Amino acid sequence: MKQIQFVQVTPEQLQTAIIEGVKLQLNELKKNFQPKEPTEFLTRNEVAELFKIDLSSVHNWTKKGILTAYQISGRVYYKRDEVLTAIVELKK
């Protein structure tokens, strides 16, 4: 077992140093931590309204693989985060 010796450090200084180190680590964790949010689903109509397009365009984008559709009991849904990530930046 290693032994560490603190010379000219008061217990209060040591405590403060430990607390600051823990706060630093917690702040780093908070930066990278994103709480898991429930998946939000959109209907075809909601996707069409979001982009101000026709339902036929939503259908065509799905057929082309631009959007991924999910089906539950005959109803078609799209994941909001996937719809938003389908938007790509134009190269100039």
C-alpha contacts under 8 A as a table, 3 or more apart, distances in Angstrom:
res1	aa1	res2	aa2	distance
6	F	9	V	5.92
9	V	13	Q	6.11
9	V	14	L	6.53
10	T	13	Q	5.16
10	T	14	L	6.32
11	P	14	L	5.06
11	P	15	Q	6.06
12	E	15	Q	5.00
12	E	16	T	6.10
13	Q	16	T	5.08
13	Q	17	A	6.12
14	L	17	A	5.10
14	L	18	I	6.21
15	Q	18	I	5.18
15	Q	19	I	6.16
16	T	19	I	5.11
16	T	20	E	6.11
17	A	20	E	5.20
17	A	21	G	6.16
18	I	21	G	5.08
18	I	22	V	6.21
19	I	22	V	5.15
19	I	23	K	6.15
20	E	23	K	5.04
20	E	24	L	6.14
21	G	24	L	5.13
21	G	25	Q	6.35
22	V	25	Q	5.13
22	V	26	L	6.15
23	K	26	L	5.07
23	K	27	N	6.15
24	L	27	N	5.22
24	L	28	E	6.36
25	Q	28	E	5.12
25	Q	29	L	6.29
26	L	29	L	5.04
26	L	30	K	6.16
27	N	30	K	5.04
27	N	31	K	6.37
28	E	31	K	5.29
28	E	32	N	6.80
29	L	32	N	5.44
29	L	33	F	5.93
30	K	33	F	5.06
30	K	34	Q	7.79
39	T	79	K	6.77
39	T	80	R	7.55
39	T	81	D	7.91
40	E	79	K	5.95
40	E	80	R	5.67
40	E	81	D	7.69
41	F	77	Y	5.92
41	F	78	Y	5.42
41	F	79	K	4.62
41	F	80	R	5.69
42	L	45	N	7.91
42	L	46	E	5.66
42	L	47	V	6.30
42	L	77	Y	5.41
42	L	78	Y	5.07
42	L	79	K	6.18
42	L	80	R	6.11
43	T	46	E	5.12
43	T	47	V	6.33
43	T	76	V	6.35
43	T	77	Y	4.74
43	T	78	Y	6.33
44	R	47	V	5.16
44	R	48	A	6.19
44	R	55	L	6.79
44	R	58	V	6.83
44	R	76	V	6.76
44	R	77	Y	6.43
44	R	78	Y	7.31
45	N	48	A	5.02
45	N	49	E	6.12
45	N	55	L	6.73
46	E	49	E	5.01
46	E	50	L	5.99
47	V	50	L	5.00
47	V	51	F	6.39
47	V	58	V	7.20
47	V	78	Y	7.74
47	V	83	V	7.84
48	A	51	F	5.44
48	A	52	K	5.58
48	A	53	I	4.95
48	A	54	D	5.84
48	A	55	L	5.83
48	A	57	S	7.86
48	A	58	V	6.36
49	E	52	K	4.75
49	E	53	I	6.59
50	L	53	I	7.98
53	I	57	S	6.41
53	I	58	V	7.51
54	D	57	S	5.33
54	D	58	V	6.80
55	L	58	V	5.06
55	L	59	H	6.25
56	S	59	H	4.95
56	S	60	N	6.10
57	S	60	N	4.94
57	S	61	W	6.04
58	V	61	W	5.18
58	V	62	T	6.21
58	V	67	L	7.94
59	H	62	T	5.12
59	H	63	K	6.28
60	N	63	K	5.03
60	N	64	K	6.13
61	W	64	K	5.08
61	W	65	G	6.17
61	W	66	I	5.05
61	W	67	L	5.73
62	T	65	G	5.11
62	T	66	I	5.80
62	T	67	L	4.72
62	T	68	T	5.97
62	T	69	A	6.64
63	K	66	I	7.66
64	K	67	L	7.75
65	G	68	T	6.43
66	I	86	A	6.50
67	L	78	Y	7.65
67	L	82	E	7.42
67	L	83	V	6.37
67	L	86	A	6.81
68	T	78	Y	6.50
68	T	79	K	7.94
68	T	82	E	7.61
69	A	76	V	6.32
69	A	77	Y	5.73
69	A	78	Y	5.12
69	A	79	K	7.88
70	Y	76	V	5.62
70	Y	77	Y	5.08
70	Y	78	Y	6.02
71	Q	74	G	6.03
71	Q	75	R	5.44
71	Q	76	V	4.56
71	Q	77	Y	6.08
72	I	75	R	5.27
72	I	76	V	6.62
72	I	77	Y	7.77
78	Y	82	E	7.49
78	Y	83	V	6.91
79	K	82	E	5.34
79	K	83	V	6.25
80	R	83	V	5.09
80	R	84	L	6.24
81	D	84	L	5.19
81	D	85	T	6.16
82	E	85	T	5.07
82	E	86	A	6.19
83	V	86	A	5.24
83	V	87	I	7.34
84	L	87	I	5.76
85	T	88	V	7.31
